[in-house]
Amino acid sequence: MKGILLAGGRGTRLYPLTKTISKQLLPVYDKPMIFYPLSTLMLFDIREILIISTPEDLPNIERLLGNGSTLGLSISYAIQEEPRGIAEAFIIGASFIGEDNVCLILGDNIFYLGEHINKYVDAIHKHEHSQATIFAYHVSNPNRFGVIEFDNNFNVKSIEEKPINPKSNFVSVGLYFYPSDVIAKANKLSPSKRNELEITDLNNMYLKEGRLQALPLLRGNAWLDAGTPDSLMDSSNFVQIIEKRQGLKIACLEEIAYKKGYINADQLEGIINNLTDGNYKDYLIKVLADEYEFY
């Protein structure tokens, strides 16, 4: 399975923070925002990744992450000239996807899945060639999101974008898994009133065919959309609390790569030797010494 990280948009909700820097490069506590969605792809065992961003922001993102080889990844890049909708990512990334299944994650979405990650991986792999999988999260203000209506067996009945009268408190989050036919479906989409190719319209295509499952995130999991000043602050506070209480980092890319076997001890030591002294280097030294369990 391949992964697409959509880091486009103009960051208007965060202006003026985003006047000179990409939203995805803003700090979420002790790391750039983009580390968090990238770490989620890595935790789902996805190592071939396409990052899509604006012409202005892509060079800085590429300067940060390079080709991913030091992390045992293969990272490539593509441009989205204008914010024409989430679903356009599959059109831009068509040649990258090819005949493979694909995961799309939004660059401002932060997930804390803990030990439940294996449960989600198994559920996705079970039907990954035949159906799409989205995730649902219970929120107090569903009218701001794409609302998922379930039946009594947690089968999806409907998905409605930002409804005035939500049919549930479950909303669709920015993590999506699709079979390779997603390219053909994305090309059939018509722009919405916002002149965008809507991900909700794409998901409804799979729903009408009976090929969509929605996995509710379990209690103890967390999802944050760090795209507004308040949610950016909430995200930083969340990460700070977890890391200070546990002494374990969230979204430490080098740790994940090492613990997942993407890189070996010698490679991690090489990364450490190239870092300047500081808390991040000290943490990786402890990771290499196996003083910390993985998440």
N, C-alpha and C positions, 0 to 999 in steps of 0.2 A: 504494500500500500504506500502511496505517495502522499505528501502533505503540502498544502498551500497555506501560507500565512499572509493574510490580507492586511497590509499596513498602510493603506491609502488614506484618502480623505484629506480635508484641510484643517481638521482640528478646531473648527469654529466654536465649539462649545467650551474650549479651553483658552480661547483668545484672552489676553495677549501672550500667554505662555508659549503659544505655538506660532508666534509671528516669525521667529527665526530658527525654530527647531521642530522636528517631527514630534508629534504626540507620542509616538512609540519609543522615542529616545528620552522622554522625561523620566525622572527617577520615581520609582515606586519603592519607597524606603531606601534600600541599599543597592538596587540594581536598576538598569534601564527597563522600562515597561516591556519591551519586546522580549526580554529574557523569559517572562512568565508564559506567554503562549508558546514560545519555542520549546520551553521545557515540557509543556503538556504534550506536544507532538512527540518528543523524545520518550516520554513515559508510556506513550502508546506504541512504542517500538517503530516509529517512523523516522527514517534516516535520510530519505531523499526529499528535499524541501525546496519549494519555490516561494520566494518572498516577493510580493507585489506591492509597489508603493508609487509615489508621485515622482516625476522627473527631478524635482528639487531635493527630495528627501532620500531617494535611493542611494546616492553616493555615500552619504553619512552612515546609513545602515550597513552598506557593504563594507565600509571602513571598519565598522565595529565587529562584524561577524565573519568577513572574508568568505572563503568557499566552504567553511565548516570542517575542513580536513583535520584540524587540531582536535576536534571533538568527535571524530569518527563519522561525520556527517558529509553529505553532498548538498551544498546550498547553491542555488542559482537565483537569478533575479529577473524581474520583468516590470514594465512600467504600466500604470493605469493613468492615462493622461488627465482624465476628469473623473470625479466620483459618480459613476453611472450605475451604482448598485453592487451589492455583495455578489449576486449571481454572475456578474460579468467576469468574476475571477476564473470561472471555468472556461470561458471563451478565450480570455487572455492566456490561460494556462493549458490550452487544448493539446498542444504538441508535447508539453511536459507530462501531462497525464497519460496520453496515449491510450492503451488498452487496460490500464491499471485502475484499481479502485482508488479513491482519493478522500482525504480528510481535509476540510477547510476550517481554519480557526481565525477569529478576528484578533487583530493586533492589540486591542485594548481590553481584551477579556482575560480575567485571571481566575484560574481554577485551583482549588485545593481539594484533591480527591483522596489523599491518604491511602490506606490499605484497600479501599474499594476499587482501585484502578484495575486490578485483575478481573474483578467481576464485570466491569464495563468492557474490558478487552474481549472477554469470552462472549459476551452478549453480541458484540459487533461482529466478531469473526464467524459467529454461527450463521449469519445471513448476509455477509458482506458482499457476495457476488449477485445477490438477487434483490436486495432492498436497501433503502436509505435508513439511516439512524440519526435522530436528533436527541437532544437532551432537554429535559424539563426541570425547572426550578421553581419552588414555591416562594412567591413574593407577596408583599403587602400592597403593592401598587401596580397591579398587572396591566392597567390601561396604558402604560408607557411602553409596552412590549408586544411581541407577537404571542397571543394567548392560545394555549392548547386546551381543548376540551376533551376529556376522557370519558369512556363508558365505565361501568362498574368493574371491568376486567383490565382497566388501564390500556385499552385500545384507543387510538386517536380517533375522535369523531370529527373534529374541525380544528383549523388554525386560522386565527383572525388577527390582522395587524392593527395594533393600537385601538381596540374597540372602545366605544363610549361605555357600553355595559358588558364588561368581561364575563365570560361563561365559567371561568375558573380562576384560581390564583396561580396556576402553573403557566410559566412563560418559556418560550424557546430561547436558549442561550446561544452564544456565538461559537458553537462547536458542532460540526456536521460531517457525517460520513456518507459517501455515495458510491454506487457502482459506476463503472466507466461510461454508462449511457447518459450520465449527467451532462456531458458535453452537448449531445444532441438535444436534450431537453432545454438546456440553457439557451441554445440557439433558437428555440421556438418561442421564447418568452417575448412579450411585448412590454415596452416601458410603461410604468405606472404614471399616475398623475404627477408624481415627483420627477418624472422622466428618468426613472431608474429601473433596472432589472431586479425585481424584489425576490429575496430568498424565500419569503412566504409563498409566493406564487409557484416557485420551483418545488417546494415541499408539498404543496397542494396537488401538483401533478402526480407525485408518488402516492399521495394519500388516495386519490381517485382510482389509482390502479391497485390499491390494496398492498402497497409495497413500502409503507412507512411505519417504523416503530419509533416510539419516544420513550427514552429511559429516564425516569425521574431520578434526580440526584438525591442521594440518601442523606439523612441527618448526620451531621458531622462533616459533610462536604460543604464547600463554599464556592460561590460564584460572584465575582464582582466585575462590573463594567466600569473601567477607570476613565471614561470619556468625558466626565464633567469635573469641575473643581472639587465638589463635595465627595464624589465617588473616588477621585484620585487620592484625596486625603484619607478616606475610609480604607482604601486599599493599602496605603502606606502604614496606617495604624494597625491593620489586621496583620500584615507581614511582620511588623515590628513586635507585636505581642507574641506571636507564635515563635519567632526566632529567639527572642530574649528569654522566654519561658523554657523552651526546649534546648536551646543551644545548638539547634540544627537550622540550616538555611533552607528556604523555599526557593526553587528555581535556580539553584547553583548548577549551571550547565556542565561544568567540569566534573562535579561530583556525580551527576546523573550519567554522564558519558562513561566514567570510570566504573561505577557500580553496575551499569548495564552491560559492561564488557565492550563498549565501543572503542575505548582506548585502554592500554595496559598501564602498569605501574610506572614503567620507564617514561612513557609519554606524559603521564600526569606529573611526574617529577620534572620533566622538561618544561611544562607549563609553569609550574611553581617557580622554577629557577629564573624564568623570564619576567616574573612579577616583581614590582617594587614592594618593599616591606609595608605591611598593614594588616588589618583584620581579615581581609579576604584571603591573603596569602597564608596567614596563620591557620585559617579554617581549613584550607586545602591540605596543609601539612598534616593536620589531625585526621582528615579523610584518608590520606595516604597511609597513615599509621594505623588505620582501622579502629580509631577510638570512637567513631560515630557509626551507628546503625543507619541504614539507608531509609530515610523518611519514616 
